[in-house]
Structures are given as C-alpha cells and as structure tokens.
Amino acid sequence: MATETAPGARMEQTGERVAGAHDETKWAPLTTEFWAMLGLVVAILIAAAISDSLNDIRAWTLVSIIGAAYIVSRGLAKCGTDHAPFVGRGHRRA
C-alpha cells in the first residue's frame, strides 16, 4: 500500500524535480529593483552623452553607486531567506 503524503509536500517535491532546488529569493531579472537599476543606468548614460554639464567621470561614478546599491539590496534580500544547505529539501519546518 502506498504511503499518502500531503498535497503541499507533493507539490514541493514535484517543483524541485522539475525546476531544481533554489536558494535565491527570486531570479534577479524578475525583480523590480533590477529593472529600476537598469533604467537609471541607461538614463544616466544617455544624459551624459547629450548633456554638457554631466561629464563622463560623474556619470560613471553614479552608475557605480547605483550598481553597488543594487548589489547590497540583493544581498539583503538573500540574507532573509531560509537557507539550509544540509537539510533535506521538500520537508516543511515546524
């Protein structure tokens, strides 16, 4: 006789078999922060190309600051995840 498991646990096991186990909160291009960062970087570089008051050094400094802020925000987002590398996945914690 087969052992009956909860539907939620079966769905988690099926999802991990199909997509693999993921530790990240969300894939980076699916986040709003990624698209906001990309839009700001493009806007700064376009403004630097057409503006006389925004020189290339200031533009690349701003791009670097935005990139660093994005990296920090992704690190903080991942910091809050429940990462347990040696615990069997697919088992709910109490």
C-alpha positions as CSV (number, residue, x, y, z in Angstrom):
1,M,0.0,0.0,0.0
2,A,1.4,3.4,-1.0
3,T,2.0,6.0,1.7
4,E,-0.3,9.0,1.4
5,T,1.5,12.4,1.6
6,A,0.1,15.9,1.9
7,P,-0.7,17.7,-1.4
8,G,1.6,20.6,-0.4
9,A,4.6,18.3,0.1
10,R,3.9,16.5,-3.1
11,M,3.8,19.8,-5.0
12,E,7.1,20.9,-3.4
13,Q,8.7,17.7,-4.4
14,T,7.4,17.9,-8.0
15,G,8.5,21.5,-8.3
16,E,12.0,20.7,-7.1
17,R,12.2,17.8,-9.6
18,V,11.1,20.0,-12.4
19,A,12.9,23.3,-11.6
20,G,15.6,22.2,-9.1
21,A,16.1,23.4,-5.6
22,H,16.7,27.2,-5.5
23,D,18.1,29.1,-2.6
24,E,17.6,32.6,-4.1
25,T,14.6,34.7,-3.2
26,K,13.8,35.5,-6.8
27,W,15.7,35.4,-10.0
28,A,17.3,38.8,-10.5
29,P,15.7,39.8,-13.8
30,L,12.3,39.2,-12.3
31,T,12.7,41.8,-9.7
32,T,11.6,45.5,-9.8
33,E,15.0,46.6,-8.4
34,F,16.8,45.1,-11.4
35,W,14.7,47.0,-13.9
36,A,14.8,50.2,-11.9
37,M,18.6,49.9,-11.8
38,L,18.9,49.2,-15.5
39,G,16.6,52.1,-16.3
40,L,18.6,54.5,-14.1
41,V,21.9,53.4,-15.6
42,V,20.6,53.8,-19.2
43,A,19.1,57.2,-18.3
44,I,22.4,58.4,-16.7
45,L,24.5,57.2,-19.7
46,I,22.1,58.9,-22.2
47,A,22.1,62.1,-20.2
48,A,25.9,62.0,-20.1
49,A,26.1,61.6,-23.8
50,I,23.8,64.6,-24.6
51,S,24.5,66.9,-21.7
52,D,27.3,69.4,-21.3
53,S,27.0,69.6,-17.5
54,L,27.2,65.9,-16.8
55,N,30.7,64.7,-17.6
56,D,31.8,61.1,-18.1
57,I,33.6,60.8,-14.7
58,R,30.5,61.9,-12.8
59,A,28.2,59.7,-14.9
60,W,30.3,56.5,-14.3
61,T,30.6,57.4,-10.6
62,L,26.8,57.5,-10.5
63,V,26.5,54.2,-12.4
64,S,28.9,52.6,-10.0
65,I,27.0,53.8,-7.0
66,I,23.7,52.5,-8.4
67,G,25.4,49.2,-9.2
68,A,26.8,48.9,-5.7
69,A,23.4,49.8,-4.2
70,Y,21.8,47.1,-6.2
71,I,24.3,44.5,-5.1
72,V,23.7,45.5,-1.5
73,S,19.9,45.3,-1.9
74,R,20.2,41.8,-3.4
75,G,22.5,40.7,-0.6
76,L,19.9,42.0,2.0
77,A,17.1,40.2,0.2
78,K,19.0,36.9,0.2
79,C,20.0,37.4,3.8
80,G,16.4,36.9,4.8
81,T,16.0,33.6,3.0
82,D,15.7,30.3,4.9
83,H,19.0,28.8,3.5
84,A,19.8,25.4,5.0
85,P,22.3,23.6,2.6
86,F,22.4,20.3,4.5
87,V,18.7,19.9,5.4
88,G,16.7,17.8,3.0
89,R,14.6,20.0,0.8
90,G,10.9,19.3,0.4
91,H,10.2,18.9,4.1
92,R,8.3,21.6,5.9
93,R,9.7,23.0,9.1
94,A,7.5,23.3,12.1
